[in-house]
Amino acid sequence: MSGMGTNHQEREDQMKKTVIAALAGTLAVTACTSDPYTGEPTVSNTLGGAAIGAAAGAGLGMLAGGDDRRNALIGAGIGALAGGLIGSTMDQAEAELRAQLRATGVSVTRVGNQIILNMPSDVTFATDQDQINPVFYPTLNSVALVLKKYNRTIIDVYGHTDSTGDDSYNFNLSQRRALSVANYLNMQGVDSRRFAVTGFGETRPVGNNATAQGRAQNRRVEIQLSPLT
């Protein structure tokens, strides 16, 4: 059993490195993109600048760990939170996210000074697909508004699957889904330097994979918002 645990950890580490590198490259490509509603090609100055910044170093710097992400943001003039500002900022962000996401199917959980948004894959994606359902765009637009307002935070996007099917396929699917969410938020103007993206596949279940309800709980994308300190 210990060997299986070691293999899972190695795969998690490798997937994290792969997907973070992919995020920097993909954001650079999507600086010229399409309006999600009309399909018309658009160029966002905010997105372009963020994508260039990621490709130039901040995004690739995430490979070295969280400190580089924080250092890149602080070096760009985004002040870190300290003291009582940490709790009050996260309190306000939590309240606004709860208001925006009421009745959307996305849950908001507070753990210390972190906020976790749980997006069930059945709501966010079609079966076995990694492209976001267009009906979910307004929900992600609401999330993006709050993320932009509270820019002194860092964002981790985690992809998860149930245990049905091939382990390697599940890892890749969880990667692609998490990356799709991060890319969409970046297209709405959320600074790419704040992101780290990780696919965990089936390795972190929150429900029982032996039941349909448990598998549905395990198929999810999580957004974790943490204070920039």
WONORZI-V403072 format. One record per residue. N is the residue number from 1. RES is the residue in one small letter. SS is DSSP state (H for helix, E for strand, C for the rest). NEAR is the number of other ideal C-beta (glycine too) atoms within 10 Angstrom. D_LAST is the distance of its C-alpha to the last C-alpha in whole Angstrom. Layout:
n,res,ss,near,d_last
N,RES,SS,NEAR,D_LAST
N,RES,SS,NEAR,D_LAST
This chain:
n,res,ss,near,d_last
1,m,C,5,38
2,s,H,6,35
3,g,H,7,36
4,m,H,8,36
5,g,H,10,32
6,t,H,10,32
7,n,H,11,33
8,h,H,17,30
9,q,H,11,27
10,e,H,10,29
11,r,H,17,29
12,e,H,17,26
13,d,H,11,24
14,q,H,11,27
15,m,H,23,26
16,k,H,19,22
17,k,H,13,23
18,t,H,17,26
19,v,H,24,24
20,i,H,22,21
21,a,H,15,24
22,a,H,16,26
23,l,H,25,23
24,a,H,23,23
25,g,H,14,27
26,t,H,21,27
27,l,H,26,25
28,a,H,18,27
29,v,H,11,30
30,t,C,18,29
31,a,C,19,29
32,c,E,12,32
33,t,E,18,33
34,s,E,12,35
35,d,C,11,34
36,p,C,15,34
37,y,C,9,37
38,t,C,8,39
39,g,C,8,39
40,e,C,7,39
41,p,E,9,37
42,t,E,13,35
43,v,E,9,32
44,s,C,18,29
45,n,H,9,28
46,t,H,15,24
47,l,H,23,25
48,g,H,16,26
49,g,H,13,24
50,a,H,25,21
51,a,H,26,23
52,i,H,15,24
53,g,H,19,21
54,a,H,26,20
55,a,H,18,24
56,a,H,12,23
57,g,H,12,20
58,a,H,24,17
59,g,H,30,18
60,l,H,16,20
61,g,H,18,18
62,m,H,24,16
63,l,H,14,19
64,a,H,11,18
65,g,C,10,15
66,g,H,12,11
67,d,H,9,10
68,d,H,17,12
69,r,H,23,11
70,r,H,18,8
71,n,H,13,10
72,a,H,20,12
73,l,H,21,11
74,i,H,14,9
75,g,H,10,13
76,a,C,11,14
77,g,C,6,13
78,i,C,16,11
79,g,C,11,9
80,a,C,13,5
81,l,C,18,5
82,a,C,10,6
83,g,C,8,9
84,g,H,8,12
85,l,H,14,10
86,i,H,18,8
87,g,H,13,11
88,s,H,11,14
89,t,H,17,12
90,m,H,21,12
91,d,H,13,16
92,q,H,13,17
93,a,H,21,16
94,e,H,19,18
95,a,H,12,21
96,e,H,16,21
97,l,H,23,21
98,r,H,15,23
99,a,H,11,26
100,q,H,18,25
101,l,H,18,26
102,r,C,9,29
103,a,C,5,32
104,t,C,17,30
105,g,C,13,30
106,v,E,24,27
107,s,E,14,25
108,v,E,21,22
109,t,E,12,20
110,r,E,15,18
111,v,E,9,16
112,g,C,10,14
113,n,C,17,11
114,q,E,15,12
115,i,E,23,15
116,i,E,16,18
117,l,E,24,20
118,n,E,17,24
119,m,E,27,26
120,p,E,16,29
121,s,H,23,31
122,d,H,13,34
123,v,H,16,33
124,t,H,24,31
125,f,E,22,33
126,a,C,11,37
127,t,C,7,38
128,d,C,9,37
129,q,C,14,36
130,d,C,19,33
131,q,C,12,33
132,i,E,21,32
133,n,C,13,34
134,p,H,9,35
135,v,H,9,35
136,f,H,18,31
137,y,H,14,30
138,p,H,12,30
139,t,H,20,28
140,l,H,23,25
141,n,H,14,26
142,s,H,18,25
143,v,H,25,22
144,a,H,18,21
145,l,H,16,21
146,v,H,23,19
147,l,H,24,16
148,k,H,14,17
149,k,H,11,17
150,y,C,20,13
151,n,C,14,12
152,r,C,18,8
153,t,E,24,8
154,i,E,21,9
155,i,E,23,13
156,d,E,20,15
157,v,E,25,19
158,y,E,22,21
159,g,E,31,25
160,h,E,26,27
161,t,C,27,31
162,d,C,21,34
163,s,C,15,36
164,t,C,12,39
165,g,C,13,40
166,d,C,11,39
167,d,H,15,36
168,s,H,11,35
169,y,H,14,36
170,n,H,23,34
171,f,H,24,31
172,n,H,19,32
173,l,H,24,32
174,s,H,28,29
175,q,H,23,27
176,r,H,17,29
177,r,H,28,28
178,a,H,29,24
179,l,H,24,25
180,s,H,22,27
181,v,H,26,24
182,a,H,26,22
183,n,H,23,24
184,y,H,21,25
185,l,H,23,22
186,n,H,28,22
187,m,H,23,25
188,q,C,19,24
189,g,C,15,22
190,v,C,23,19
191,d,C,24,17
192,s,H,27,18
193,r,H,26,15
194,r,H,26,13
195,f,E,30,15
196,a,E,22,16
197,v,E,29,20
198,t,E,23,21
199,g,E,27,25
200,f,C,22,26
201,g,C,25,29
202,e,C,23,31
203,t,C,19,29
204,r,C,15,27
205,p,C,17,29
206,v,C,11,29
207,g,C,16,33
208,n,C,13,36
209,n,C,15,37
210,a,C,8,41
211,t,C,10,41
212,a,H,11,40
213,q,H,9,38
214,g,H,15,36
215,r,H,18,36
216,a,H,14,35
217,q,H,18,32
218,n,H,22,31
219,r,C,25,31
220,r,E,26,28
221,v,E,27,25
222,e,E,21,21
223,i,E,24,18
224,q,E,18,15
225,l,E,24,12
226,s,E,20,9
227,p,E,21,6
228,l,C,20,4
229,t,C,15,0
